[in-house]
């Protein structure tokens, strides 16, 4: 166990979650990519890149369950660094095969990459504002089998997740859908997703 690395990962994840909570409380989190959040993600992505170069994927044997979860969270939130997320996906899959990571983490990361590449997702983990002003799953690869895919990686039914997210954002004013989609495409192109 590398206690120093584990603490570094936990600190990175804690910073991410603290800023996220502050932005969620003001509603900024749901109105595009907040600059404060982008700064945290950028810093964390740089640190994670260095960790991957030195250690490979920081799995549970190296940093414990909490440390491995923190590494995934940092990778999952490195949305401004498509090359890092794409590089991390096969490393995370290998970690799952060695029982060093949670299979649901692969589902979330795989769906996240699909979302930003504007491809349909398999597991329904990526939720965004829809044209009706509600939080809804991004396009699905196979809507009839999505709950089967989710169950295989330990996730509950998609309908339950959708309801939870809608309750969490019930008091949030939805953005202008068409403007948000245009801004997202511009941003995705600018960082290399498209």
C-alpha positions as a printed Julia matrix, in Angstrom:
194×3 Matrix{Float64}:
   0.0    0.0     0.0
   1.31   3.43   -0.98
  -0.16   5.66    1.72
   1.25   8.89    0.29
  -0.26   8.2    -3.13
  -3.55   7.21   -1.56
  -3.66  10.5     0.37
  -2.79  12.48   -2.76
  -5.7   10.87   -4.63
  -8.09  11.4    -1.7
  -7.09  15.07   -1.49
  -7.67  15.52   -5.24
 -11.12  13.92   -5.04
 -12.02  15.92   -1.92
 -11.13  19.19   -3.66
 -13.27  18.14   -6.64
 -16.26  17.27   -4.49
 -15.98  20.4    -2.33
 -15.98  22.75   -5.33
 -18.74  20.7    -6.97
 -20.94  21.05   -3.86
 -20.33  24.81   -3.7
 -21.27  25.21   -7.37
 -24.32  22.95   -7.0
 -25.55  25.09   -4.09
 -25.46  28.22   -6.26
 -26.84  26.46   -9.36
 -23.69  27.22  -11.37
 -22.91  23.52  -11.72
 -26.0   23.0   -13.88
 -25.44  25.98  -16.19
 -22.48  24.85  -18.28
 -18.89  24.1   -17.37
 -18.12  26.45  -14.49
 -14.59  27.92  -14.68
 -13.82  27.01  -11.04
 -14.76  23.4   -11.74
 -12.69  23.4   -14.93
  -9.66  24.63  -12.96
  -9.97  21.8   -10.43
 -10.4   19.25  -13.2
  -7.37  20.6   -15.06
  -5.12  20.46  -11.98
  -6.31  16.99  -11.06
  -5.92  15.7   -14.63
  -2.29  16.84  -14.68
  -1.59  15.08  -11.38
  -3.37  11.91  -12.5
  -1.41  11.89  -15.77
   1.83  11.91  -13.75
   0.51   9.14  -11.48
  -0.41   6.94  -14.46
   3.04   7.45  -15.96
   4.76   6.46  -12.72
   2.47   3.73  -11.35
   0.0    2.7   -14.05
  -3.6    2.5   -12.84
  -3.69   3.03   -9.05
  -5.77   0.01   -8.13
  -6.93  -1.22   -4.75
  -3.72  -3.16   -3.95
  -1.69   0.04   -4.38
  -3.99   2.68   -2.83
  -6.86   0.8    -1.18
 -10.52   0.9    -2.15
 -10.97   4.59   -1.28
  -7.84   5.62   -3.15
  -8.84   3.6    -6.23
 -12.29   5.19   -6.15
 -10.71   8.65   -5.87
  -8.51   7.9    -8.91
 -11.6    6.92  -10.9
 -13.48  10.05   -9.81
 -10.59  12.26  -10.94
 -10.43  10.44  -14.28
 -14.21  10.58  -14.71
 -14.16  14.33  -14.16
 -11.17  15.03  -16.46
 -13.6   16.03  -19.2
 -11.31  18.68  -20.66
  -8.69  15.99  -21.3
 -10.13  13.48  -23.76
  -6.74  11.86  -24.34
  -6.46  11.1   -20.62
  -9.95   9.6   -20.42
  -9.37   7.53  -23.56
  -6.02   6.32  -22.21
  -7.52   5.59  -18.82
 -10.39   3.42  -20.08
  -8.31   0.35  -21.05
  -6.23   0.74  -17.87
  -9.41   0.78  -15.81
 -10.77  -2.26  -17.68
  -7.56  -4.14  -16.89
  -7.91  -3.15  -13.23
 -11.47  -4.52  -13.18
 -10.24  -7.79  -14.69
  -7.71  -8.02  -11.82
 -10.45  -7.17   -9.25
  -8.65  -3.89   -8.54
 -11.56  -1.62   -9.52
 -15.36  -1.58   -9.62
 -17.02  -2.62  -12.95
 -19.51   0.25  -12.62
 -16.58   2.67  -12.92
 -15.84   1.33  -16.4
 -19.52   1.79  -17.32
 -19.47   5.42  -16.19
 -16.22   6.22  -17.99
 -17.23   4.43  -21.19
 -20.55   6.29  -21.23
 -18.82   9.59  -20.46
 -16.53   9.17  -23.47
 -19.53   8.3   -25.66
 -21.4   11.36  -24.4
 -18.62  13.78  -25.28
 -18.0   12.06  -28.62
 -21.78  12.47  -29.16
 -22.31   8.72  -29.57
 -25.07   6.72  -27.86
 -24.18   5.37  -24.43
 -24.61   1.78  -23.25
 -25.34   2.07  -19.51
 -27.33   5.3   -19.28
 -25.02   6.86  -16.72
 -24.73  10.23  -18.48
 -27.66  12.52  -17.85
 -28.13  16.0   -19.26
 -30.85  18.61  -19.79
 -33.26  17.6   -22.55
 -35.32  19.78  -24.89
 -38.22  19.7   -22.38
 -36.15  21.21  -19.56
 -35.73  17.95  -17.66
 -32.67  15.94  -16.75
 -32.73  12.81  -18.89
 -30.28  10.1   -19.96
 -28.21  10.93  -23.03
 -29.09   8.83  -26.1
 -28.97   5.08  -25.45
 -27.32   2.45  -27.6
 -30.05  -0.08  -26.77
 -32.94   1.27  -24.65
 -34.54  -2.18  -24.4
 -31.43  -3.7   -22.8
 -30.08  -0.76  -20.79
 -31.23  -2.15  -17.43
 -29.66  -5.52  -18.29
 -26.34  -3.78  -19.0
 -26.65  -1.75  -15.81
 -27.39  -4.8   -13.69
 -24.33  -6.6   -15.09
 -22.06  -3.9   -13.6
 -23.96  -3.48  -10.34
 -26.1   -0.44  -11.21
 -29.8   -0.15  -10.41
 -32.61   0.49  -12.9
 -32.26   3.57  -15.09
 -35.75   4.84  -14.18
 -34.71   5.08  -10.52
 -31.55   7.0   -11.39
 -33.46   9.39  -13.65
 -35.96  10.14  -10.88
 -33.18  10.72   -8.34
 -31.43  13.21  -10.63
 -34.68  15.0   -11.4
 -35.43  15.34   -7.69
 -31.9   16.67   -7.08
 -32.35  19.33   -9.78
 -36.03  20.09   -9.12
 -35.3   23.67   -8.01
 -32.72  24.37  -10.72
 -33.72  26.51  -13.67
 -32.91  24.61  -16.88
 -30.67  26.32  -19.41
 -31.72  27.25  -22.93
 -31.45  23.81  -24.54
 -30.34  24.87  -28.03
 -27.83  27.38  -26.7
 -26.42  24.82  -24.26
 -26.08  22.2   -27.01
 -24.3   24.65  -29.31
 -21.93  25.71  -26.52
 -21.22  22.09  -25.64
 -20.35  21.2   -29.24
 -18.06  24.22  -29.52
 -16.32  23.28  -26.26
 -16.07  19.58  -27.23
 -14.36  20.52  -30.49
 -12.03  22.95  -28.74
 -10.63  20.31  -26.35
 -10.48  17.47  -28.89
 -13.55  15.36  -28.28
 -14.8   15.95  -31.82
